Amino acid sequence: MPLFNYSAVDSRGVECSGQLETRDAGQVAAGLRQRGLFPTAVTEVAASRTPAARTNSIRPPRRQWSRLRLNRTASAAELAVFTRQLATLLHAGMPLLRGLEVLARQERNAGFHRVLAALAAAIKAGGTLSEAMAQHPREFDRLYLSMVRAGEAGGALDLVLARVARYQEKSRQLRGRVAAALVYPAIVLAVAANILAGLLVFVVPRFRQIFSDLLRGAPLPALTQIVLATSVWVQSHALAIGIAGALVWLSVGLGRRTARGARWLDALTARLPVLGDLIVKSAAAGFGRTLGTLLTSGVPILPALLITRDTCASTRVSDALADVHDRVKAGAPLASPLEATQVFPPMVTSMIEVGEQTGRLPEMLGQVADIYDDEVDHAVAGLSALIEPTLIVSLAAVVGTIVIALFLPIVRIVQLMT
């Protein structure tokens, strides 16, 4: 019989994971529910796994799910379109199986077409949508599955899918705005570095030979000597500079994969003058939208906090939410542990406290997300307005300095010739 990995939480929010041998993922989910567990992930293990690996353990699945997202057969945009279309079909009264068959038939992405066909086949065999989606963790992550399960339990799958689609669209827009703020300066810096390298490696050495031939031993201006010495140093260390740059890039990439490296990088970026503020506001918007969407869909607060923790990109926020989860599980309200972490702006905790006191916490979390979406827009605009002239002026100053340094000896050469 196939072997399946599972992750689940109990009624107190305690997370556990392990392995079970059974016929399919649907039976795994059903067995976990009979034991009073809330399944969050069920994946089949390859047959080559050894018996020694079949042990139960408690561990957060965050890294596992982040790797699976990189191997999706459907992009985030395609998944959002599918979710929106399925919600619309169900809201119009079309049966779930028929809706999946319609969407599978019109899907152009071959890999995602196979996934939709598998979902339809599982539904036809008598399974639920969440059980079918649990067999495809590359496409449907933990948050998606939890909300679908809540929609099935509440008999409002169409409404929950519409919320999932809205969440995906808003999250993608937020990531796009943050990426836009970072891509432009990265491109300008790359172009500036290439221009500067080209001048120092190919242009300046030609002038050095010209100056040595025409000045006949006359001393060069100090600025010109500095530029020529810099050119010689760059030429002689070009390979070392390239290797050092590649090692830095590789170290950042590998360090990001480790818990300690990710925490160090997140702490570093959070301290940057303008970019740090943008990252904090983006994290606040993402936290409010994720937790608010889960609570609105009927997911209990403790599993919702765990799911929000595991789907968060920032290790600072993830660690903070782990502490918040433990304190909420011990009986504390949500606002005070959040405020104690000092990760989120004061307005976030203030609005959450009002939401708890009025019984409108999901609505307040949605308002937090909307407010900080607007704040991210303003921060992106301010960052672009600051970075663009700064980079242009800096590039002009560097190139201008090199040009002036090469022009000064030409004036002296003209004087000597006259």
N, C-alpha and C positions, 0 to 999 in steps of 0.2 A: 504494500500500500504506500502511496506517496507520503512524504514527510513535509510538514508545513511549519514555518516559523510564525509565531503570533506575538502581537503586542496588545495589551489591554489595560484598562483601569477599573478599579472596583468602585463601589458607591462612596467610599471615602476619598477617592482621587488618587489612591496608591497605584503606581504604574508597575506592571510586571510583564514579563515576556518569557517565551519558552518554545517548545516544539511538541507537536502532536502528529501521530500517524492516523490518517483517516482517508476516506474515499475522495473528498474534494474540499475546497475552501469553505463551501457552504456549511458542511457538517462541523468544521472547526468553529465557525462563528456561532452556530447553534449550540454547540457544546459549551462554549465560553459563556453565552447568555444564560444557560441553565445553571452555571456555577456562580451567577451573580456578577459576571464581569462584563465590561463594556468594550467590545473588540475595536481596536483602532487600526490594525494592520494584519493581514494574513498573506504570506508569500510562500510559494512552494520551494523546497530545498532541492538542489541537484542530487541525483541518485548517488553521486560519488562521495557524499558526506559520510564520515566515519561515525560509528556509534558513540565514540567519546565526545563528539560535539553535541549530542542530544541531551543537553542539560538545561534546566531552567535557570534563568538569571534575571536580575532587575537592572535595566540599563536604559538610558534615554536613546531613542533611535534617530536622533537628529542628523548625525553624519550619514547614516545609511540612506535616509530619505533625500538628503541634499545630493548624494551621488546619483540616486535613481532619477532625479529630475533632469540631470544632464543627458540621460539616455532616452528621453521621451520620443515616441514616434510622432507626436503632435506638438506643435508649438503652443505657447501660452495663448496666443491669439486664436488659433484653431480650436483649442479646448474651450475658450470663452464663447466662441460662436456656437459650438456644439451644445454647450450648456444652455445658452439662450434659446436656441432652436428647440431643444427638447422640452424646456419649460413652456414655451409657447404652444407646442403641440399638445402637451398634457393639459394645459389650461383650456385649450379649445375642445377637450373631451376625447382626444384620440387615445386609445389604449397604449400602455407603455411598450409592449412588444411591437405593435405596429409602428409607433414612433421611432423606435430604434432601427427597425428595418428600413424605414423611409430615409433616415439620416445615413445609414450605412450604404444604401444604394447611391446616394448622391455625393458621398465622400470621395474626393480626388486623391487624397493622401493614401497610398496603398497600405502603409503600416497601420495608420489609424482606422482604415476601412476594416482591416482584419480584427482590430480590437472591438469595433462596434458590432461586427458580425458575431464575435465571441460573446459579447454581452447579450445580443438577441438570442443566441443559442442557449445561454444559461437561463434566461428568463423563460424561454419555451420549455426548458426542462423542469421548471417549477421553482427556481431560485429567486431570490430578491435582487434588486438592482445593486444594493450595497455589497452583497455577497459576490455578485459577478464582478463589480468594479474592484473589489479587494484582490482579485487575481491579476490585476494589471496595475501594480503600484507605480510603474514608470509614468503613467498618465494621470492617475487619480491618487493624489497624495492624502495624507492623514486628515487634513482639514476637510477636504472634499468628501471623503468617506464618512466622517463624523456627521457632517451636515446632512448628507443623504440618508444616513441611518435615522437621524432625528426626524427628517421629513417623512420617512416611511412609518416611523412609530406614531407620529402625529396625524397621519393621513393627509398631509399637505405637501406632497412631493413637488408639485408644480411651483408652489410659492417658494419652497426652499431652494429649488434649482434656480429660480429667478434671482434669489438673494445671492446664490453662489456666483451666477453670471455677473451680477452687479459688483460683487466683491472682486472678481477677477479683472473686470474692466477698470475699476478704480485703482486697483493695485498696479496694474500694468501702466496706467497713465502716470501714477506716482513714480514708478521706477524709470519711466521714460523721461520725466522732467528732471530727476536727479542725474540720470545718465547724460542728458543734454548739457547740464551745467558742468559736467566733468570732461566730456568729450572734446568740446571746443578748445579749452586751454591745453589739453593733452596734444591735440593736433598742432596748435600754434607752437608749443614747445618743441615738438618733434621737428617741425619745419625749421624753426630757429636753430636748433642744434645741427641739423644737416647743412644749413647755409653757413653757419660758423665753421663747421668742420671743413666744408669745401674751400672756404677762404683761407683757412690756416694751412691746409694740406696741399692745395693746388695753386692758389693765386699768390699768396705771400712769398713762397720760395722763389718764384720767378722774379719778383721784385728784388729779392735779396741778391740774386746774381747780377741784376742790372745795376744795383747800387754799388756793388763791389767793383764793377768794371768802370763806372763813370765817375765815382767820387774820388778815385785814386788815393785811397787811404784817409780821406777826410772823415772826421767823426760823424756818426749819425745822431740825429736828435734822440733824446732819452725815450720819448714815446715810441719811436720807431724801433729802438733797440728792444724795448719790452715786447712789442708785437712780434718781432723776428725771433726772439728767444722763446716766446710762447709757441710759435709755429714749429721751431726745431723740437721743442719738448713734445708737442702733440704728434709730430711725425715719428719720433723715436719711440713713443709709448703708445702708438695707435692700437697695436694688438692687445696690450695690457689693458687699455681703456675699454676696448670692446669686450674682453673677457670679464673685466670687473663689472661692467654694466649688465652683461648676461647673468653673472653670478648674483648680483643684487636682485634682478628681476626673478630669477629662479628661487632665491632665498625667500623673497616675499610670497611667491606663489606657494612654496612648500610650507612656509611658516603659517600661512593662512589655514592650512589643512590641520594643524595641530591646535589643541585647546589653548596652550600657553601663547603660541604665536598669534592666534586670532585675537586673544584678549589684549595682547600688547599692541597690535595694529589698531584695534578698535579704540583703545585708550589714547593712542597717538593721534588718530584722525579726529577724535572728539575734542582735542585741545587746539586744533587749528583755528585761527581767528574767525573766518567766515564759513569755511567748509564744515567746521564742527557744529555750528549752529544749524546749518542745513541738515546734517545727519541726525541731530537730536529731534528736529521737527519732523523729519521723515519717519523716524522710529516711532514717534508719538502718533502720527497718522496711521501707520501700519498696525500698531498695537490696538488703537481704538477701533479700527475697521475689522480686524480679525476677531477680537474678543466680542465686539458688539454683534457681528454677524452670527457667531456661534451661539451666543445667548438668545438672540432673536429667533434662531432656528430651533431652540429647545434643548440645546446641549447644556448639561449641568455645569455650574461654575468651576468646579475643580477639574473635571476633564477638559473644559474649555481653556483654563489657564495652562494646563500641560500642553495642549495642542498649540496654543499661541506661543508658548515657550519654544516648542520644537520647530515651528515654522518661521521663527524670527531670524533674520540674517545677522543681527548684531549680538555678539557674545555678551556685551554689557547688559543689554536688555534681557537676554535669555537667562543669565545668572540672576538678575534681579527678579524675574518672574518665578524662578525656582524658589527663591526665598519667600516671595509673596504667596505662592501656592502653599508652602508649609505653614505659614502663619494663618492663612484663611482656613486651612484644614483644621487648625487648632482652635478656630472660633472667632478670629479677628475679622473685622470688616475689611473690604478691599482697599479703601482709600488710605488708611493709616499705614499699612505695610508698603504701599506704593510710594507714599511720601517719604518713608524712612530710607528707601533705596537711593534717593536723590538722583535718579536717572531721568525722570520725566519732569517737564516744566511744572511749576506750581498750579497753573490753570488746569492741567489734566487731573490732578488729584482733587482739586476743588470741585470740578464738574462731576467727577465720579462720586464724591461724597454727597453732593446734592442728589444725584441719581439714586444712590442707596437710600437716602432719607425719604425720597418721594416714591420709591418703587419703580423708577423709570431708568434703571441702569443701562439697558441696551440702547435706549434712545439717546441718553447722554453720551455713551461711547460713540455712537454714530455722529453726534454733533462734534465731539472731539476730533474725529477723523476729518470731518468737513472743514472745521476751523484750521486744522494744521495742514490740510491740503492747500488751502489758500495761503497759509504762511510759507509753505514750501514754494509756491509760485512766486511770492514776493522775494523769498531768499534767493531763488534761482535768478530772478531778474536783477537783484542787487549784486549777486556774484558775477553775473555776466557783465554788468555795467562797470564793476571794479576791475575784473581780470582783463577784459579786452584792451582798454587803454594802457594798463600797466604792462602787458606783454608787448604791445606795439611800441611803446616808448622805450622799453628795455631793449628790444631787438634793434630799434633805430639807433640807440645809444652805442650798442656794441659794434654794429656795422659801421656807424659813423666814426667811431674811434679808430677802427682799422683803416678806413679810407683816409682819415686825416694823418694817421701815422705813415701811410704810404705816400701821401701827397707832400709832406714836409721835405723829405730828401729831394724830391723832384724840383722844388723851389731852389734848393741849394745847388743842384746840378745846373739849373739854368743860370744861376748867378756865376758859377765857375766858368761856364761856357761863354759868358759875356765879359 
